[in-house]
Amino acid sequence: MSLALWRDIALVWLALLCFIGLIVPLVVAVFAVKGMHAAVDHTPRLLHKAQGYSRALRTHTETASDRVSEPVIQFRSRSTQISTFLDRLLRRPAAHWTRGEKK
């Protein structure tokens, strides 16, 4: 057994250990690339679905807002009309002797 044989065995052993050591990062990289590919494929569909849900939620929110705010707006409008009417009805004309001077 010469030193060249042990050198060759050590070289093969070192190559085998490096190969095994590099298999793990290679497998991780392959699965990362496959995962990114799957994510890129599914993202547009999921975004369109989320956009649909967002549009439906916005529509329902606007409908509910209109349903709630419409009676409030009508009440305030009517109360302003009544208040204006009562102010005009109960306003006292200026006395003749004041000649338009305000108190």
Backbone torsions as a table, in degrees:
resi	resn	phi	psi	omega
1	MET	NA	116.6	-177.6
2	SER	-98.2	170.2	179.9
3	LEU	-66.7	-28.2	179.2
4	ALA	-65.7	-37.1	178.4
5	LEU	-64.4	-46.2	179.6
6	TRP	-65.6	-34.5	175.3
7	ARG	-62.2	-44.5	179.8
8	ASP	-65.9	-40.7	178.5
9	ILE	-64.7	-43.2	179.3
10	ALA	-64.5	-38.4	179.2
11	LEU	-65.8	-43.1	177.6
12	VAL	-65.0	-42.5	179.2
13	TRP	-62.2	-43.3	178.4
14	LEU	-64.1	-41.5	177.5
15	ALA	-63.6	-40.2	179.1
16	LEU	-65.3	-43.1	179.2
17	LEU	-65.1	-40.9	177.6
18	CYS	-65.3	-39.8	178.2
19	PHE	-62.2	-45.8	179.0
20	ILE	-64.4	-39.7	179.5
21	GLY	-66.6	-29.6	-179.5
22	LEU	-90.6	-12.4	177.9
23	ILE	-63.5	-43.5	-176.4
24	VAL	-60.9	-51.9	178.0
25	PRO	-63.6	-33.1	178.1
26	LEU	-64.7	-44.7	178.7
27	VAL	-63.9	-41.8	178.7
28	VAL	-61.9	-43.1	179.9
29	ALA	-64.4	-41.4	179.6
30	VAL	-62.3	-46.2	-179.7
31	PHE	-68.2	-31.7	176.5
32	ALA	-66.0	-41.7	179.2
33	VAL	-66.4	-42.7	178.4
34	LYS	-64.1	-39.3	178.5
35	GLY	-64.9	-41.8	177.6
36	MET	-64.8	-38.6	178.3
37	HIS	-63.2	-44.1	178.2
38	ALA	-63.2	-40.7	179.7
39	ALA	-64.8	-41.2	179.6
40	VAL	-67.1	-34.5	178.1
41	ASP	-69.3	-39.2	-174.4
42	HIS	-87.9	-20.6	-175.0
43	THR	-60.5	-46.6	-179.2
44	PRO	-61.1	-39.8	178.4
45	ARG	-63.3	-44.7	-179.7
46	LEU	-66.3	-36.7	178.1
47	LEU	-67.4	-38.0	177.0
48	HIS	-65.5	-39.2	178.1
49	LYS	-65.6	-43.5	178.3
50	ALA	-64.4	-36.2	177.9
51	GLN	-65.5	-38.9	177.2
52	GLY	-63.3	-44.3	178.0
53	TYR	-63.9	-39.6	179.0
54	SER	-64.4	-41.2	178.9
55	ARG	-64.7	-42.5	179.2
56	ALA	-64.3	-42.0	179.3
57	LEU	-64.1	-42.1	179.0
58	ARG	-63.2	-41.9	179.1
59	THR	-63.1	-45.9	179.6
60	HIS	-65.4	-36.8	178.8
61	THR	-65.6	-44.0	178.6
62	GLU	-63.6	-40.7	178.8
63	THR	-62.6	-46.9	179.6
64	ALA	-64.9	-38.4	178.5
65	SER	-63.4	-44.1	177.8
66	ASP	-63.6	-40.1	-179.0
67	ARG	-64.7	-37.0	-179.0
68	VAL	-79.7	-41.2	-172.8
69	SER	-80.3	-24.8	-177.5
70	GLU	-59.8	-48.6	177.5
71	PRO	-63.0	-35.1	179.2
72	VAL	-65.7	-44.1	179.4
73	ILE	-63.8	-43.1	179.1
74	GLN	-63.7	-41.8	179.6
75	PHE	-63.2	-46.1	-179.3
76	ARG	-65.9	-37.7	178.3
77	SER	-64.3	-45.9	-179.4
78	ARG	-65.3	-40.7	-179.7
79	SER	-67.4	-34.7	175.9
80	THR	-65.9	-40.8	177.6
81	GLN	-61.8	-45.1	-179.3
82	ILE	-65.8	-41.9	179.8
83	SER	-63.2	-43.1	178.5
84	THR	-63.7	-43.3	178.9
85	PHE	-60.8	-45.3	-179.5
86	LEU	-67.6	-37.4	177.3
87	ASP	-62.0	-43.6	-180.0
88	ARG	-69.2	-36.0	-178.6
89	LEU	-70.2	-41.0	-174.1
90	LEU	-94.1	-0.7	179.8
91	ARG	-65.9	131.4	-179.7
92	ARG	-93.6	135.5	177.4
93	PRO	-68.8	152.7	-179.9
94	ALA	-66.1	146.4	179.0
95	ALA	-66.8	149.3	-176.3
96	HIS	-67.4	-31.9	-175.2
97	TRP	-79.2	-9.5	-178.5
98	THR	-85.0	-15.2	178.4
99	ARG	52.9	43.5	174.3
100	GLY	83.7	2.7	177.5
101	GLU	-75.1	139.7	-179.6
102	LYS	-94.1	148.9	-179.5
103	LYS	-83.0	NA	NA
